[in-house]
Amino acid sequence: MGHMQESVSTDFSALTEKRFVFGLLEIWDQFKKDKRFPSQDDFNRFDTFGLWDQCFLLELNENPSEWHFTYMGNSLKTKDWKNEFYTSLFQIPSTSLIQHALSNISFVMNKEAPYIFGGQIVDDEHTIIYRMILLPLSKDGTSIDSILGGISSNKYDTYAHEIDLKYQTKRQEDEQLIPQTEL
């Protein structure tokens, strides 16, 4: 990545928001300025503070069947991911976090606004807790033609995570049974 606009901080630690998805939103707001949406070129001029590995870029056009990825961070690719640079939406593995992001693209398109959401998914071996952001981008500043997505996640062994949740629930129930005494 190359030159960056002067008005945008080059140091992620200088952002007021430290969480990844909210940091991306802060950067998006800085690039937006007086336009409705920043452009893909705004983000291409710098390396998103070294966090591109957690991002994807989806090119849009009038026909959703022709939407395709122009970038996919390595941490977002599943083990069965095809290494094609331009990946069709139909090639995305169903267990991928990307599928969960794609299910919310219509919200961004209809509201013409960034969208932050989170949740958890379970695959064969892991429980994945995630937070995502979808950011509309525009070459002309008015019509959305691409989406920058960012995903932060933590992966847990599914069995261990279920045991931990049961333990937390049991502990909360036990705490409710213990009489509170005044000191």
C-alpha positions in Angstrom: 0.0 0.0 0.0 1.2 3.5 -0.6 0.7 7.2 0.2 -2.0 8.1 2.6 -4.2 11.3 3.0 -2.7 13.7 5.6 -6.0 14.2 7.5 -6.3 10.5 8.5 -4.1 9.3 11.4 -1.4 6.8 10.4 -1.2 5.4 13.9 -4.0 3.0 15.0 -3.2 3.8 18.6 -4.0 7.4 17.9 -7.7 6.5 17.2 -10.1 7.1 20.1 -11.6 3.7 19.5 -9.3 0.7 20.1 -11.7 -2.1 19.1 -11.1 -3.2 15.5 -14.6 -2.7 14.0 -15.1 0.7 15.8 -11.7 1.8 14.7 -12.6 1.0 11.1 -15.7 3.1 11.5 -13.7 6.0 12.8 -11.4 5.8 9.8 -14.4 5.6 7.5 -15.8 8.7 9.1 -12.5 10.5 8.6 -12.3 9.6 4.9 -16.0 10.5 4.3 -15.6 14.2 5.1 -18.4 16.0 3.3 -19.2 13.1 0.9 -22.0 10.5 1.6 -19.4 7.7 1.4 -15.6 7.5 1.2 -14.1 5.7 -1.8 -12.3 2.4 -2.1 -9.2 4.5 -3.2 -9.2 6.2 0.1 -8.7 2.9 1.8 -6.3 1.6 -0.9 -3.9 4.4 -0.1 -2.9 2.9 3.2 -2.8 -0.4 4.9 -5.7 0.1 7.4 -3.2 0.2 10.2 -1.8 -3.2 9.3 -5.2 -4.9 9.8 -6.0 -5.8 6.2 -5.8 -9.5 7.3 -9.2 -9.1 9.0 -10.8 -7.2 6.1 -12.5 -8.0 2.8 -13.5 -5.9 -0.2 -16.7 -6.7 -2.2 -17.2 -5.1 -5.6 -20.9 -4.5 -6.4 -22.8 -3.8 -9.6 -26.5 -3.8 -10.7 -26.5 -7.6 -10.9 -25.9 -9.3 -7.5 -24.9 -12.6 -9.2 -21.9 -10.7 -10.5 -20.7 -9.3 -7.2 -17.2 -10.5 -6.4 -14.4 -10.1 -3.9 -11.4 -8.1 -4.9 -9.7 -8.7 -1.6 -9.9 -11.3 1.2 -7.7 -11.1 4.3 -5.9 -14.4 5.1 -7.4 -14.7 8.6 -10.9 -14.7 7.0 -10.3 -17.7 4.7 -11.4 -21.1 5.8 -9.2 -24.1 5.3 -11.3 -25.1 2.2 -11.1 -21.6 0.7 -10.1 -21.4 -3.0 -7.1 -19.2 -3.6 -8.7 -17.3 -6.5 -8.2 -13.5 -6.3 -11.7 -12.7 -7.6 -14.0 -15.0 -5.6 -17.7 -15.2 -6.5 -20.2 -15.1 -3.7 -21.3 -18.5 -4.7 -17.8 -20.0 -3.9 -17.9 -18.9 -0.3 -18.0 -21.9 2.1 -21.2 -22.0 4.1 -19.4 -22.2 7.4 -17.4 -19.1 6.8 -17.8 -15.9 8.8 -18.0 -14.2 5.4 -21.4 -15.9 4.8 -22.7 -14.2 7.9 -21.4 -10.9 6.7 -23.1 -11.3 3.3 -26.4 -12.0 4.9 -26.4 -8.3 6.1 -25.3 -6.6 2.9 -28.9 -5.7 2.1 -29.1 -3.7 5.3 -26.2 -1.6 4.2 -27.6 -1.1 0.8 -31.1 -0.2 2.0 -30.0 2.1 4.8 -27.0 3.4 3.0 -25.1 3.4 6.2 -22.4 1.3 8.0 -23.6 -1.7 9.9 -22.0 -3.2 13.0 -23.2 -6.6 14.4 -22.0 -9.6 16.3 -22.9 -13.0 17.4 -21.5 -16.5 17.4 -21.4 -19.5 15.0 -20.5 -23.1 15.6 -18.6 -25.1 13.1 -17.5 -28.8 13.5 -14.8 -28.0 16.1 -15.2 -24.5 17.3 -17.5 -21.8 18.6 -16.6 -18.5 17.0 -17.6 -15.3 18.7 -17.4 -12.4 16.3 -18.1 -8.7 15.7 -18.3 -7.4 12.1 -18.6 -4.1 10.3 -19.8 -3.4 6.8 -18.9 -0.1 5.4 -20.4 1.3 2.1 -17.9 2.8 -0.3 -18.4 4.9 -3.5 -16.2 6.0 -6.4 -18.5 9.1 -7.0 -19.2 9.7 -3.3 -23.0 9.2 -3.7 -23.7 5.6 -5.1 -22.5 2.5 -3.2 -20.3 0.4 -5.5 -18.4 -1.6 -3.0 -18.4 -2.8 0.6 -15.4 -2.9 3.0 -16.0 -5.5 5.6 -14.0 -6.0 8.8 -14.3 -9.0 11.1 -12.8 -9.5 14.6 -13.3 -12.9 16.1 -12.3 -15.4 18.8 -12.3 -19.1 18.3 -13.0 -21.5 21.1 -13.0 -25.3 21.3 -16.8 -26.0 21.1 -16.9 -28.6 23.9 -14.8 -26.5 26.3 -16.9 -23.4 25.5 -20.1 -25.3 26.2 -18.6 -26.6 29.6 -17.6 -23.0 30.4 -21.0 -21.6 29.7 -22.6 -24.3 31.8 -20.2 -23.5 34.6 -21.0 -19.8 34.4 -24.7 -20.5 34.5 -24.4 -22.9 37.5 -22.2 -20.4 39.3 -24.8 -17.6 38.8 -27.6 -19.9 40.0 -25.5 -20.8 43.1 -24.8 -17.2 43.8 -28.5 -16.5 43.8 -29.0 -19.2 46.5 -26.4 -17.9 48.8 -28.0 -15.6 51.4 -26.6 -12.1 51.4 -25.4 -11.0 54.8 -24.9 -7.5 56.0 -21.5 -6.5 57.3 
